Amino acid sequence: MKRVSASGDVRTNRAHWNAISDQYQEQNAPQLNLKELAWGVFAIPEDELRVLGDMADKDVLEFGCGAAQWSIFLARRGARAIGMDLSEKQLRHARRLFAELGATVPLVQASATAAPFADQSFDVVFCDHGAMSFADPTLTVPEAARLLRPGGLFAFSMITPLFELCFGPDEGQVGDRLRVEYFGMRRSEITGWGPGTHVEYQLPYGEWIRLFRRHDLLIEDLIEIQAPEGASSTYWSQSEIDWSRRWPSEHIWKLRKEWRRR
């Protein structure tokens, strides 16, 4: 497989998100801005899933925050949240939303492959898609582990490997047959979503688990999301929603930083 530098992917994805940010924020505003603390393409409430729990008085880093809606809502619940994203255009939208959503949070422009924070700075590192979908997990997972205090929580949602396997790049839609090879799954260059190309990442389940364990992250849960009955989404087409009623298109990893290395 052709190796591409992490810095090259950062430049590619920064340009992509700067290009699509206005359209993305306008199209998805009904979910992003109006549904407080809600996960994924179906906006499943955090109060229902209980992934993060009580965030009051905790130091929290949103790992690829976009316009920082999660961080703003968490700050309203008493968290000391920081939003970090590689796209200056996305962070500009975050600043626009401060007055509208009723809280202000610190914002940092940086890649999750090299976060500008000291070791053990946070009680929680998380993202709803965000950095874990768009940056190399062999770099982002150790960064998250480095940033967490012992006992800290690392949680992130993303597209499932199963969805990736059933998505036909040529057809541009998901189906009920395997269309992509499972072994060797890692880096994909995606076209057709905005101008140019962007990069997304995925791993087989065994590789995720081994990667977590190498960095002292214990798996507490893997929440596989089923589209709610009658679901709608500003992200998914009706065929994708129907698919997600039968198979999980998204999941949420919930991990805990070990207190000490074994």
Secondary structure, DSSP 4 states (H G I P E B T S, - for coil): -----HHHHHHHHHHHHHHHHHHHHHHHHHHHTTSTTEETTTTEEHHHH-SS---TT-EEEEES-TT-HHHHHHHHTT-EEEEEES-HHHHHHHHHHHHHHT----EEE--TTS-SS-TT-EEEEEEESTHHHHS-HHHHHHHHHHHEEEEEEEEEEEE-HHHHHHEETTTTEE-SS--S-STT--EEEEESSSSSEEEEE---HHHHHHHHHHTTEEEEEEEEEPPPTT---SSS-HHHHHHHHHS-SEEEEEEEE-SS--
